Amino acid sequence: MKKKNSEPPPPAAPGLFGDSLPAPAPARKNGLLAFSYSKMSLYEECPLKYKFKYIDKIKEEPKFYFAFGNSIHTALEFLYSVKAPPFPALEELLEAFRLDWNKKSYLEKGYRTPQRADADYQKGLVMLKAYYEQNRAGFKPPFLVEYSTDVEVDGLLVRTISDRIEYLGGGEIEIIDYKTGKDVKRQPSQLYMYQKINELDPRLKEKIAETYGKRVSSVRVRQMQYYHVPTLKPYVFERADDKEIGAFWDRVLGVAENIRGIRFDPTPGEQACAWCDYKSLCPHFFGGHPHPAEQLSSTTENIEALVDRYGRLKERMDELQAQLDEVGGSIARSAKDGAQYAGSQYTARVKKNSKWEFRDREAVIKVLNDFELYQKALTLTLTGISGVLDSADISEDARKKLLEQAVKKTAVDIKIVKKEGLI
Ligand code: SF4
């Protein structure tokens, strides 16, 4: 699923506590909350996991099954992106798969070994050949392929991306979703979301008029098809009734309200935590440390996988550090020295101190030597040299020369304490 880019790019930070940057917040566009079926599923699985992924924007580790599924989807998108026959030849379809597959290394795709990646590549070729042979007689240009839309409803901007949509006439459509996992299960929330949003989408009516020359007053989803590519089997689910959609929509609005209310308490669960990449950041998971079993498995991984994993963890740490700096900068700019501020979960005491920073070490040493202040500084540390600059008994000339190398900065110390009774 393509990511929505709803936040403006942050301005460059000039220094440690320079111009502050906005703290991460739920993605919004024109006051609307950016929403989707996958965001809702993740929030319902664990709100804290949602926060790590969508608010803090901490990348998850790559998953090989997503990489595999994405390459199959890309190849099928290529196959169906024709406005009129002829359709691409089988070799062209396989080439589209190969090109997409080779965009990333096996580690970037989330495989532990090149052998596992190659086995899946071969599996993908077999799967696509079988798909082509089974369906080639019925190939016809589809109504829409990889149709992405954002629909405004109830203060939300809901995105759906449909793999394929077929027009059945009379304003009715069928949505087709390719599945590449082991099996196919009915996913009611996805069905409801796609039905609701596509029926509200005004662009679909325009597209029907453009493509088929017919104006329709409304669009109705007759059915949704999950096509299981590994077994070449379609699973068709009929449209949901109004009662089901109504109950589902109440759930959507409840989740949206919680996100707007910044409610991200973790809801640990065996299944959710087992597949969670944020365990090492999660305060409710072994005190913030990885599960011992996971540590054990690390030692048996090959060095390349460990290097890759180390790099990803480092990237996450850098991202978190950058966010910490941004938020700290915002507090530093707004807070008064010595004041205490209380949020709903934490209190912060803020202390501001002025300090000197020196640009050019060699030039500072020269000034100390020229004015025989070396002994006074005792050590060539920031404290030692600052002490010389602030002392009363140095000549004005020496002070002036030292000041030419010095910049006065405000250091801010933020002491955070969690409020009592909160865990
Ligand atoms: S480890 Fe479990 S509780 Fe913590 S964020 Fe992940 S899913 Fe949620």
Boltz pocket constraint, residues with backbone or C-beta under 6 A from the ligand:
constraints:
  - pocket:
      binder: B
      contacts: [[A, 45], [A, 46], [A, 47], [A, 48], [A, 49], [A, 266], [A, 267], [A, 268], [A, 269], [A, 272], [A, 273], [A, 276], [A, 277], [A, 278], [A, 279], [A, 282], [A, 283], [A, 284], [A, 285]]
      max_distance: 6.0
